[in-house]
Amino acid sequence: MAKDIRLPQLGQTMEEGTIVTSLVKVGDKVAKGDVIFEIETDKAILDMESRA
């Protein structure tokens, strides 16, 4: 079942981020804690984990 993913604020000054790599494909099963994509901010590239 598809779920919306909201990008959390990853720093006090973060205003935007860009998904640079998607690590899952449509239809893949994802478990809590799995890294689903990488986010690039103005300071770093960070892994985004599934919360559900």
PDB file with SEQRES, HELIX, SHEET and CRYST1 records, atoms N, CA, C and O in Angstrom:
SEQRES   1 A   52  MET ALA LYS ASP ILE ARG LEU PRO GLN LEU GLY GLN THR          
SEQRES   2 A   52  MET GLU GLU GLY THR ILE VAL THR SER LEU VAL LYS VAL          
SEQRES   3 A   52  GLY ASP LYS VAL ALA LYS GLY ASP VAL ILE PHE GLU ILE          
SEQRES   4 A   52  GLU THR ASP LYS ALA ILE LEU ASP MET GLU SER ARG ALA          
SHEET    1 AA1 3 THR A  18  SER A  22  0                                        
SHEET    2 AA1 3 VAL A  35  GLU A  40 -1                                        
SHEET    3 AA1 3 ILE A  45  GLU A  49 -1                                        
CRYST1    1.000    1.000    1.000  90.00  90.00  90.00 P 1           1          
ATOM      1  N   MET A   1       0.844  -1.172   0.000  1.00  0.00           N  
ATOM      2  CA  MET A   1       0.000   0.000   0.000  1.00  0.00           C  
ATOM      3  C   MET A   1       0.893   1.241   0.000  1.00  0.00           C  
ATOM      4  O   MET A   1       1.834   1.318   0.790  1.00  0.00           O  
ATOM      5  N   ALA A   2       0.620   2.190  -0.853  1.00  0.00           N  
ATOM      6  CA  ALA A   2       1.400   3.424  -0.963  1.00  0.00           C  
ATOM      7  C   ALA A   2       1.145   4.329   0.235  1.00  0.00           C  
ATOM      8  O   ALA A   2       0.032   4.392   0.757  1.00  0.00           O  
ATOM      9  N   LYS A   3       2.197   5.031   0.662  1.00  0.00           N  
ATOM     10  CA  LYS A   3       2.080   5.984   1.768  1.00  0.00           C  
ATOM     11  C   LYS A   3       2.798   7.267   1.373  1.00  0.00           C  
ATOM     12  O   LYS A   3       3.812   7.238   0.676  1.00  0.00           O  
ATOM     13  N   ASP A   4       2.255   8.394   1.831  1.00  0.00           N  
ATOM     14  CA  ASP A   4       2.919   9.674   1.620  1.00  0.00           C  
ATOM     15  C   ASP A   4       4.137   9.755   2.526  1.00  0.00           C  
ATOM     16  O   ASP A   4       4.130   9.236   3.642  1.00  0.00           O  
ATOM     17  N   ILE A   5       5.177  10.406   2.039  1.00  0.00           N  
ATOM     18  CA  ILE A   5       6.389  10.610   2.824  1.00  0.00           C  
ATOM     19  C   ILE A   5       6.618  12.109   2.917  1.00  0.00           C  
ATOM     20  O   ILE A   5       6.716  12.795   1.899  1.00  0.00           O  
ATOM     21  N   ARG A   6       6.701  12.606   4.126  1.00  0.00           N  
ATOM     22  CA  ARG A   6       6.975  14.027   4.324  1.00  0.00           C  
ATOM     23  C   ARG A   6       8.451  14.180   4.680  1.00  0.00           C  
ATOM     24  O   ARG A   6       8.979  13.467   5.534  1.00  0.00           O  
ATOM     25  N   LEU A   7       9.093  15.107   4.020  1.00  0.00           N  
ATOM     26  CA  LEU A   7      10.496  15.366   4.264  1.00  0.00           C  
ATOM     27  C   LEU A   7      10.637  16.123   5.578  1.00  0.00           C  
ATOM     28  O   LEU A   7      10.121  17.233   5.710  1.00  0.00           O  
ATOM     29  N   PRO A   8      11.335  15.532   6.558  1.00  0.00           N  
ATOM     30  CA  PRO A   8      11.493  16.226   7.834  1.00  0.00           C  
ATOM     31  C   PRO A   8      12.525  17.341   7.714  1.00  0.00           C  
ATOM     32  O   PRO A   8      13.366  17.323   6.815  1.00  0.00           O  
ATOM     33  N   GLN A   9      12.458  18.302   8.615  1.00  0.00           N  
ATOM     34  CA  GLN A   9      13.493  19.329   8.659  1.00  0.00           C  
ATOM     35  C   GLN A   9      14.698  18.699   9.329  1.00  0.00           C  
ATOM     36  O   GLN A   9      14.644  18.352  10.509  1.00  0.00           O  
ATOM     37  N   LEU A  10      15.788  18.548   8.585  1.00  0.00           N  
ATOM     38  CA  LEU A  10      16.952  17.813   9.064  1.00  0.00           C  
ATOM     39  C   LEU A  10      17.989  18.703   9.742  1.00  0.00           C  
ATOM     40  O   LEU A  10      19.040  18.216  10.158  1.00  0.00           O  
ATOM     41  N   GLY A  11      17.714  19.975   9.856  1.00  0.00           N  
ATOM     42  CA  GLY A  11      18.605  20.909  10.538  1.00  0.00           C  
ATOM     43  C   GLY A  11      17.839  22.174  10.863  1.00  0.00           C  
ATOM     44  O   GLY A  11      16.760  22.411  10.320  1.00  0.00           O  
ATOM     45  N   GLN A  12      18.395  22.986  11.749  1.00  0.00           N  
ATOM     46  CA  GLN A  12      17.685  24.192  12.182  1.00  0.00           C  
ATOM     47  C   GLN A  12      17.493  25.193  11.052  1.00  0.00           C  
ATOM     48  O   GLN A  12      16.509  25.934  11.038  1.00  0.00           O  
ATOM     49  N   THR A  13      18.426  25.220  10.103  1.00  0.00           N  
ATOM     50  CA  THR A  13      18.333  26.202   9.029  1.00  0.00           C  
ATOM     51  C   THR A  13      17.895  25.599   7.701  1.00  0.00           C  
ATOM     52  O   THR A  13      17.833  26.307   6.696  1.00  0.00           O  
ATOM     53  N   MET A  14      17.591  24.313   7.679  1.00  0.00           N  
ATOM     54  CA  MET A  14      17.205  23.650   6.429  1.00  0.00           C  
ATOM     55  C   MET A  14      15.848  24.153   5.954  1.00  0.00           C  
ATOM     56  O   MET A  14      14.868  24.121   6.699  1.00  0.00           O  
ATOM     57  N   GLU A  15      15.800  24.615   4.712  1.00  0.00           N  
ATOM     58  CA  GLU A  15      14.546  25.069   4.130  1.00  0.00           C  
ATOM     59  C   GLU A  15      14.118  24.210   2.955  1.00  0.00           C  
ATOM     60  O   GLU A  15      12.931  24.148   2.634  1.00  0.00           O  
ATOM     61  N   GLU A  16      15.082  23.536   2.301  1.00  0.00           N  
ATOM     62  CA  GLU A  16      14.734  22.684   1.176  1.00  0.00           C  
ATOM     63  C   GLU A  16      15.775  21.584   1.042  1.00  0.00           C  
ATOM     64  O   GLU A  16      16.893  21.693   1.545  1.00  0.00           O  
ATOM     65  N   GLY A  17      15.381  20.530   0.354  1.00  0.00           N  
ATOM     66  CA  GLY A  17      16.262  19.417   0.073  1.00  0.00           C  
ATOM     67  C   GLY A  17      15.862  18.788  -1.246  1.00  0.00           C  
ATOM     68  O   GLY A  17      14.737  18.960  -1.716  1.00  0.00           O  
ATOM     69  N   THR A  18      16.791  18.058  -1.838  1.00  0.00           N  
ATOM     70  CA  THR A  18      16.544  17.412  -3.118  1.00  0.00           C  
ATOM     71  C   THR A  18      16.814  15.929  -2.984  1.00  0.00           C  
ATOM     72  O   THR A  18      17.854  15.529  -2.460  1.00  0.00           O  
ATOM     73  N   ILE A  19      15.883  15.104  -3.456  1.00  0.00           N  
ATOM     74  CA  ILE A  19      16.115  13.665  -3.480  1.00  0.00           C  
ATOM     75  C   ILE A  19      17.078  13.392  -4.626  1.00  0.00           C  
ATOM     76  O   ILE A  19      16.757  13.651  -5.786  1.00  0.00           O  
ATOM     77  N   VAL A  20      18.271  12.863  -4.299  1.00  0.00           N  
ATOM     78  CA  VAL A  20      19.279  12.629  -5.332  1.00  0.00           C  
ATOM     79  C   VAL A  20      19.320  11.172  -5.783  1.00  0.00           C  
ATOM     80  O   VAL A  20      19.691  10.883  -6.921  1.00  0.00           O  
ATOM     81  N   THR A  21      18.941  10.259  -4.900  1.00  0.00           N  
ATOM     82  CA  THR A  21      18.927   8.844  -5.251  1.00  0.00           C  
ATOM     83  C   THR A  21      17.744   8.169  -4.577  1.00  0.00           C  
ATOM     84  O   THR A  21      17.582   8.271  -3.361  1.00  0.00           O  
ATOM     85  N   SER A  22      16.922   7.487  -5.350  1.00  0.00           N  
ATOM     86  CA  SER A  22      15.850   6.673  -4.796  1.00  0.00           C  
ATOM     87  C   SER A  22      16.359   5.239  -4.711  1.00  0.00           C  
ATOM     88  O   SER A  22      16.836   4.687  -5.702  1.00  0.00           O  
ATOM     89  N   LEU A  23      16.259   4.646  -3.543  1.00  0.00           N  
ATOM     90  CA  LEU A  23      16.804   3.310  -3.329  1.00  0.00           C  
ATOM     91  C   LEU A  23      15.744   2.215  -3.388  1.00  0.00           C  
ATOM     92  O   LEU A  23      16.060   1.038  -3.218  1.00  0.00           O  
ATOM     93  N   VAL A  24      14.501   2.591  -3.626  1.00  0.00           N  
ATOM     94  CA  VAL A  24      13.418   1.617  -3.784  1.00  0.00           C  
ATOM     95  C   VAL A  24      12.680   1.899  -5.083  1.00  0.00           C  
ATOM     96  O   VAL A  24      12.696   3.017  -5.598  1.00  0.00           O  
ATOM     97  N   LYS A  25      12.037   0.866  -5.597  1.00  0.00           N  
ATOM     98  CA  LYS A  25      11.260   0.996  -6.833  1.00  0.00           C  
ATOM     99  C   LYS A  25       9.783   0.838  -6.515  1.00  0.00           C  
ATOM    100  O   LYS A  25       9.423   0.320  -5.458  1.00  0.00           O  
ATOM    101  N   VAL A  26       8.938   1.278  -7.416  1.00  0.00           N  
ATOM    102  CA  VAL A  26       7.496   1.112  -7.256  1.00  0.00           C  
ATOM    103  C   VAL A  26       7.198  -0.366  -7.072  1.00  0.00           C  
ATOM    104  O   VAL A  26       7.634  -1.197  -7.868  1.00  0.00           O  
ATOM    105  N   GLY A  27       6.456  -0.692  -6.022  1.00  0.00           N  
ATOM    106  CA  GLY A  27       6.082  -2.074  -5.747  1.00  0.00           C  
ATOM    107  C   GLY A  27       6.993  -2.778  -4.756  1.00  0.00           C  
ATOM    108  O   GLY A  27       6.642  -3.850  -4.263  1.00  0.00           O  
ATOM    109  N   ASP A  28       8.173  -2.197  -4.444  1.00  0.00           N  
ATOM    110  CA  ASP A  28       9.069  -2.803  -3.461  1.00  0.00           C  
ATOM    111  C   ASP A  28       8.437  -2.749  -2.079  1.00  0.00           C  
ATOM    112  O   ASP A  28       7.737  -1.793  -1.746  1.00  0.00           O  
ATOM    113  N   LYS A  29       8.686  -3.773  -1.280  1.00  0.00           N  
ATOM    114  CA  LYS A  29       8.243  -3.762   0.108  1.00  0.00           C  
ATOM    115  C   LYS A  29       9.308  -3.065   0.938  1.00  0.00           C  
ATOM    116  O   LYS A  29      10.504  -3.291   0.755  1.00  0.00           O  
ATOM    117  N   VAL A  30       8.859  -2.216   1.849  1.00  0.00           N  
ATOM    118  CA  VAL A  30       9.764  -1.437   2.679  1.00  0.00           C  
ATOM    119  C   VAL A  30       9.402  -1.675   4.137  1.00  0.00           C  
ATOM    120  O   VAL A  30       8.229  -1.635   4.510  1.00  0.00           O  
ATOM    121  N   ALA A  31      10.414  -1.922   4.955  1.00  0.00           N  
ATOM    122  CA  ALA A  31      10.201  -2.118   6.385  1.00  0.00           C  
ATOM    123  C   ALA A  31      10.681  -0.882   7.144  1.00  0.00           C  
ATOM    124  O   ALA A  31      11.479  -0.097   6.630  1.00  0.00           O  
ATOM    125  N   LYS A  32      10.193  -0.721   8.355  1.00  0.00           N  
ATOM    126  CA  LYS A  32      10.608   0.392   9.197  1.00  0.00           C  
ATOM    127  C   LYS A  32      12.125   0.364   9.352  1.00  0.00           C  
ATOM    128  O   LYS A  32      12.702  -0.676   9.670  1.00  0.00           O  
ATOM    129  N   GLY A  33      12.765   1.506   9.126  1.00  0.00           N  
ATOM    130  CA  GLY A  33      14.207   1.602   9.271  1.00  0.00           C  
ATOM    131  C   GLY A  33      14.989   1.413   7.977  1.00  0.00           C  
ATOM    132  O   GLY A  33      16.185   1.703   7.935  1.00  0.00           O  
ATOM    133  N   ASP A  34      14.332   0.927   6.913  1.00  0.00           N  
ATOM    134  CA  ASP A  34      15.005   0.781   5.616  1.00  0.00           C  
ATOM    135  C   ASP A  34      15.315   2.161   5.040  1.00  0.00           C  
ATOM    136  O   ASP A  34      14.494   3.074   5.125  1.00  0.00           O  
ATOM    137  N   VAL A  35      16.500   2.309   4.457  1.00  0.00           N  
ATOM    138  CA  VAL A  35      16.848   3.562   3.785  1.00  0.00           C  
ATOM    139  C   VAL A  35      16.120   3.569   2.447  1.00  0.00           C  
ATOM    140  O   VAL A  35      16.275   2.650   1.643  1.00  0.00           O  
ATOM    141  N   ILE A  36      15.322   4.616   2.213  1.00  0.00           N  
ATOM    142  CA  ILE A  36      14.507   4.649   0.997  1.00  0.00           C  
ATOM    143  C   ILE A  36      15.019   5.649  -0.038  1.00  0.00           C  
ATOM    144  O   ILE A  36      14.800   5.449  -1.233  1.00  0.00           O  
ATOM    145  N   PHE A  37      15.688   6.710   0.383  1.00  0.00           N  
ATOM    146  CA  PHE A  37      16.313   7.624  -0.563  1.00  0.00           C  
ATOM    147  C   PHE A  37      17.371   8.472   0.121  1.00  0.00           C  
ATOM    148  O   PHE A  37      17.466   8.500   1.348  1.00  0.00           O  
ATOM    149  N   GLU A  38      18.170   9.168  -0.692  1.00  0.00           N  
ATOM    150  CA  GLU A  38      19.188  10.081  -0.197  1.00  0.00           C  
ATOM    151  C   GLU A  38      18.741  11.510  -0.501  1.00  0.00           C  
ATOM    152  O   GLU A  38      18.255  11.804  -1.593  1.00  0.00           O  
ATOM    153  N   ILE A  39      18.912  12.384   0.477  1.00  0.00           N  
ATOM    154  CA  ILE A  39      18.511  13.774   0.363  1.00  0.00           C  
ATOM    155  C   ILE A  39      19.754  14.654   0.379  1.00  0.00           C  
ATOM    156  O   ILE A  39      20.627  14.494   1.232  1.00  0.00           O  
ATOM    157  N   GLU A  40      19.828  15.583  -0.572  1.00  0.00           N  
ATOM    158  CA  GLU A  40      20.924  16.552  -0.589  1.00  0.00           C  
ATOM    159  C   GLU A  40      20.405  17.885  -0.068  1.00  0.00           C  
ATOM    160  O   GLU A  40      19.432  18.429  -0.590  1.00  0.00           O  
ATOM    161  N   THR A  41      21.057  18.403   0.960  1.00  0.00           N  
ATOM    162  CA  THR A  41      20.742  19.731   1.485  1.00  0.00           C  
ATOM    163  C   THR A  41      21.892  20.653   1.110  1.00  0.00           C  
ATOM    164  O   THR A  41      22.806  20.249   0.392  1.00  0.00           O  
ATOM    165  N   ASP A  42      21.849  21.881   1.590  1.00  0.00           N  
ATOM    166  CA  ASP A  42      22.930  22.814   1.283  1.00  0.00           C  
ATOM    167  C   ASP A  42      24.247  22.431   1.957  1.00  0.00           C  
ATOM    168  O   ASP A  42      25.298  22.969   1.608  1.00  0.00           O  
ATOM    169  N   LYS A  43      24.199  21.497   2.930  1.00  0.00           N  
ATOM    170  CA  LYS A  43      25.407  21.156   3.682  1.00  0.00           C  
ATOM    171  C   LYS A  43      25.848  19.696   3.566  1.00  0.00           C  
ATOM    172  O   LYS A  43      27.018  19.398   3.803  1.00  0.00           O  
ATOM    173  N   ALA A  44      24.942  18.777   3.208  1.00  0.00           N  
ATOM    174  CA  ALA A  44      25.303  17.359   3.246  1.00  0.00           C  
ATOM    175  C   ALA A  44      24.321  16.532   2.429  1.00  0.00           C  
ATOM    176  O   ALA A  44      23.270  17.016   2.010  1.00  0.00           O  
ATOM    177  N   ILE A  45      24.691  15.271   2.213  1.00  0.00           N  
ATOM    178  CA  ILE A  45      23.781  14.273   1.640  1.00  0.00           C  
ATOM    179  C   ILE A  45      23.452  13.290   2.764  1.00  0.00           C  
ATOM    180  O   ILE A  45      24.350  12.711   3.376  1.00  0.00           O  
ATOM    181  N   LEU A  46      22.172  13.110   3.023  1.00  0.00           N  
ATOM    182  CA  LEU A  46      21.709  12.317   4.164  1.00  0.00           C  
ATOM    183  C   LEU A  46      20.797  11.197   3.697  1.00  0.00           C  
ATOM    184  O   LEU A  46      20.095  11.336   2.695  1.00  0.00           O  
ATOM    185  N   ASP A  47      20.808  10.076   4.430  1.00  0.00           N  
ATOM    186  CA  ASP A  47      19.899   8.952   4.169  1.00  0.00           C  
ATOM    187  C   ASP A  47      18.562   9.217   4.842  1.00  0.00           C  
ATOM    188  O   ASP A  47      18.516   9.705   5.971  1.00  0.00           O  
ATOM    189  N   MET A  48      17.481   8.898   4.152  1.00  0.00           N  
ATOM    190  CA  MET A  48      16.134   9.000   4.717  1.00  0.00           C  
ATOM    191  C   MET A  48      15.615   7.597   4.944  1.00  0.00           C  
ATOM    192  O   MET A  48      15.516   6.803   4.009  1.00  0.00           O  
ATOM    193  N   GLU A  49      15.281   7.289   6.201  1.00  0.00           N  
ATOM    194  CA  GLU A  49      14.767   5.977   6.562  1.00  0.00           C  
ATOM    195  C   GLU A  49      13.255   5.970   6.617  1.00  0.00           C  
ATOM    196  O   GLU A  49      12.627   6.990   6.899  1.00  0.00           O  
ATOM    197  N   SER A  50      12.677   4.816   6.345  1.00  0.00           N  
ATOM    198  CA  SER A  50      11.235   4.639   6.454  1.00  0.00           C  
ATOM    199  C   SER A  50      10.827   4.686   7.913  1.00  0.00           C  
ATOM    200  O   SER A  50      11.476   4.074   8.762  1.00  0.00           O  
ATOM    201  N   ARG A  51       9.759   5.408   8.209  1.00  0.00           N  
ATOM    202  CA  ARG A  51       9.254   5.476   9.582  1.00  0.00           C  
ATOM    203  C   ARG A  51       8.155   4.464   9.856  1.00  0.00           C  
ATOM    204  O   ARG A  51       7.746   4.282  11.003  1.00  0.00           O  
ATOM    205  N   ALA A  52       7.677   3.808   8.813  1.00  0.00           N  
ATOM    206  CA  ALA A  52       6.594   2.831   8.993  1.00  0.00           C  
ATOM    207  C   ALA A  52       6.909   1.553   8.266  1.00  0.00           C  
ATOM    208  O   ALA A  52       6.116   0.612   8.300  1.00  0.00           O  
TER     209      ALA A  52                                                      
END                                                                             
